[in-house]
Amino acid sequence: MEELIDELHAVSEEVPVPLELPEHDQVVVAQEEILMPLPADFREFLMTCGDVVYGTLEPVTVADPSSHTYLPEVTSTAWSIGMPREMVALCESRDGFYCVAQDGEIKLWTESGFDAEVWENIWYWVRDVWLES
């Protein structure tokens, strides 16, 4: 995991307005807004990699409520088009939404259901999907 965090920070793109890492309280507020807890690995991902800009995917963030990647807003949008309410959005893709289950598994949800591929946790998704985007 530490190696993936280091790799993400090494490849992070410089942008005119850089993202900020969230404070613990901002993660708590996001959880309160969606009325559900986040799996521990996902919380750690947000706290350590929430400032990374890389590739074609834009994972959710919690540091800036006005951002188009703000976790409660992205999750609300996904729920409004049918993503199951027990899932939390991780990021929008051209096919649908990558989402996080309460056990930490990552799945791709499309309007026709879940894709067969599942990642055991956020770090496998980072390695196999985000870093390859």
N, C-alpha and C positions, 0 to 999 in steps of 0.2 A: 504494500500500500504506500509506504513512504517513497519508494522508487517511482511510483506512478504520480504521486503529488509533485515530486521534484521534476519529473519529465513534463508534466503539464505546465509548470511554471517556466520551464526552459523553453517550451515552444509557444507560450502565450504571445499573442500578437500585441504590438503597441497600437493603441487607439487614441484618438483625440481626447476622449473623456473616459479615462480608465475606470473600471469597476472597483468597488471597495469590498474587502472582506467584511462580513457582518459581525456584529457583536452578538453575544449569546441571547440578549434580550430581543433582538430582531428575529432570531429563529423562533423564540417562544411566541412572539406576536404572530408570526406566520402560521404557526400551529394553531393558535387560538382562532385565527381568521377562518381556517378551513375546518375547525372543530374536530381535529384528530391529531394524534402524535405522529411524528416522523420516525422511521427506523433509525437506530443509532448510526449505522454506516452512512446513511443519507444526510443526517445532521452533520456528521464529521466532514463529509464531502462539501456541504454548503459552507462550513466554517473555514475549510482549508483551500478550497478551489473555487469559491464563489467569485473570485476576481479574474478568472482565466477566460480569455477570449481566444478561441482556436477553431479552425476548420469551418465546416458548413452548419454545424449544429450549435444551438444556443441554449445550454441548460438553464433551468430556472435559477433565480437569485432571490435573496431576501433582504439585501441591504438597502434597496431603494424602491419604495412602494410605487413610484411613478414610472418605473422601468417596464418595458414591454415583456420582460422576462420574470416579473415578480410572481413568485410561486402561487400565492392565492388567486391571482388573476388568471394565470395560465391554467391552473387546476379547475377553476370555475368554468372557464371556456370549454375545457375538455369534458367536464361533467355535463354541460349544457347540450353537448351534441351526442351524449350517450356513453361516455367512458364510465365504467362502474364506479360508484361513490366510495368504495373501499380502496380505490387506487388514488395516488397522488401523482400529478404530472411531473415528469422530469424534464422533458423538452418536446417541442413540436418538431415533427419531421415532415417531409413531403408526403409520407404515407399515412401519417396519423400522429399519435403521441406515444413517446416512450414514457412509461409510468412505473411507479414504485408501489409494490404491495406492502402490507404491514409486516410481512416476514423479511422484507428487504429485497425480494426478487424484483428484477426489472423485466418488463414485457413491453412489446410494441402493440398498442391498441389501434385498430382502424375501425371505421364505421361498420365493418362486417365482422368484427370480433378481434380476438387476440391472435397474433402470429404464433406459430409453433415454437420459435426460438425464445429461450428464456435465459437470463443471466442471473447467476446465483446471488450476486450483490452488485452494488454500484461500481466497485473497483473492476470487476470483470467487464462491465459495460463500458467503462472508461477505456480500458485496454482494447477491447474488441470493436467498439463502435465509434466513440468520440475521437480517439486518437487516429482512427482510420478515415475520418470524415474529411 
